[in-house]
């Protein structure tokens, strides 16, 4: 046992001594970092004929943005033409009046609320607390 401990210590000492004797090599000088000129500070606005300046890019042009066709959070209904209504928080089915979809459930308003797992029914009656909040507010009496 004593021999193995002594051999381990000698090996460890020799291994560590190699670190202290080793001389670091000369560092190679690196080429200087090239700098690029500063970027252009914005678009050049040329006046239009008649003295009016051109509109700035990104400025509101008065044209409304189109409504999104889909939601970032909810999948559209399978197999049906629809569009996402962000105010209602649901998909509006285009071929069925007052029929909506969100999270695998269809909602229909016909003198009261009902819901179904299929756009063709069977429909279960509910009140406005059983529909998404935007629908309940939009059809409140």
C-alpha positions in Angstrom: 0.0 0.0 0.0 2.8 2.4 0.9 4.5 1.8 -2.4 1.4 2.5 -4.4 0.8 5.8 -2.5 4.4 6.8 -3.1 4.2 6.0 -6.8 1.0 8.0 -7.1 2.5 11.0 -5.4 5.7 10.9 -7.6 3.6 10.6 -10.7 1.4 13.5 -9.7 4.5 15.6 -8.8 6.1 14.9 -12.2 2.9 15.7 -14.0 2.5 19.0 -12.2 6.1 20.0 -12.6 5.8 19.8 -16.4 3.2 22.7 -16.2 5.7 24.9 -14.3 8.6 24.2 -16.7 6.7 24.7 -19.9 7.4 28.1 -21.5 4.6 29.7 -23.3 5.3 30.3 -27.0 5.4 33.8 -28.5 2.0 35.1 -29.4 1.4 35.7 -33.1 0.4 39.2 -33.8 -3.1 39.3 -35.2 -4.1 41.6 -38.0 -5.9 44.8 -36.9 -9.7 44.6 -36.9 -11.1 46.5 -39.9 -13.9 48.9 -39.1 -16.8 49.6 -41.5 -18.1 53.1 -42.1 -21.3 54.0 -40.1 -24.5 52.9 -41.8 -26.6 55.4 -43.7 -28.7 57.5 -41.3 -32.1 57.0 -43.0 -33.8 57.4 -46.3 -33.3 60.4 -48.5 -36.6 62.2 -49.0 -36.8 63.7 -52.4 -39.5 66.3 -53.1 -42.3 65.4 -55.5 -43.1 67.6 -58.4 -45.0 70.5 -57.0 -42.9 70.9 -53.9 -44.5 68.2 -51.7 -42.0 65.9 -49.9 -42.4 62.1 -50.5 -44.1 60.2 -47.6 -41.8 58.5 -45.2 -41.6 54.7 -45.5 -43.5 53.1 -42.6 -45.7 56.0 -42.1 -49.5 55.2 -41.9 -50.9 55.5 -45.4 -54.6 55.6 -44.5 -55.2 52.1 -46.0 -56.5 49.8 -43.3 -54.6 46.5 -42.7 -56.5 43.4 -43.8 -58.0 41.3 -41.1 -56.0 38.2 -40.2 -57.4 35.0 -41.7 -56.1 32.9 -38.8 -55.4 33.2 -35.1 -51.9 32.9 -33.6 -53.4 31.0 -30.6 -56.3 29.0 -31.9 -56.5 26.5 -34.8 -59.1 27.1 -37.5 -62.1 24.8 -37.9 -61.5 21.7 -39.9 -62.9 21.7 -43.4 -64.8 24.9 -43.3 -64.3 28.4 -44.9 -63.9 30.8 -42.0 -61.9 33.9 -40.9 -60.6 34.9 -37.5 -62.4 37.8 -35.8 -60.1 39.3 -33.2 -62.9 41.3 -31.5 -65.0 38.3 -31.0 -62.1 36.0 -30.3 -63.5 33.2 -32.5 -63.5 32.0 -36.1 -66.6 33.1 -38.0 -67.9 30.4 -40.4 -68.6 32.0 -43.7 -71.4 29.7 -45.0 -73.4 29.4 -41.8 -74.9 32.6 -40.3 -74.2 33.3 -36.7 -72.0 30.2 -36.3 -68.6 30.4 -34.7 -65.7 28.1 -33.8 -63.0 28.0 -31.2 -61.1 25.1 -29.6 -63.0 22.2 -31.1 -66.3 23.7 -30.3 -68.9 25.4 -32.5 -71.2 28.1 -31.2 -74.5 29.2 -32.7 -76.7 32.1 -31.9 -80.4 31.7 -32.9 -82.6 33.6 -30.4 -80.2 32.1 -27.8 -76.9 30.3 -27.5 -76.1 26.7 -28.3 -72.9 24.7 -28.8 -71.9 21.6 -30.6 -68.8 19.5 -31.4 -69.9 19.5 -35.1 -71.1 22.4 -37.3 -74.2 20.3 -38.1 -75.1 19.5 -34.5 -76.6 18.1 -32.4 -76.8 21.5 -30.5 -76.9 21.9 -26.8 -78.5 25.0 -25.3 -76.4 27.3 -23.1 -76.4 30.8 -21.9 -73.8 33.6 -22.6 -71.5 32.2 -19.8 -71.1 29.1 -22.0 -69.6 30.9 -24.9 -66.3 32.8 -25.4 -66.4 36.3 -23.8 -66.3 38.2 -27.1 -69.3 36.4 -28.4 -71.3 37.0 -25.2 -70.6 40.7 -25.3 -71.3 41.1 -29.0 -74.7 39.4 -28.8 -75.8 40.8 -25.4 -79.4 42.1 -25.3 
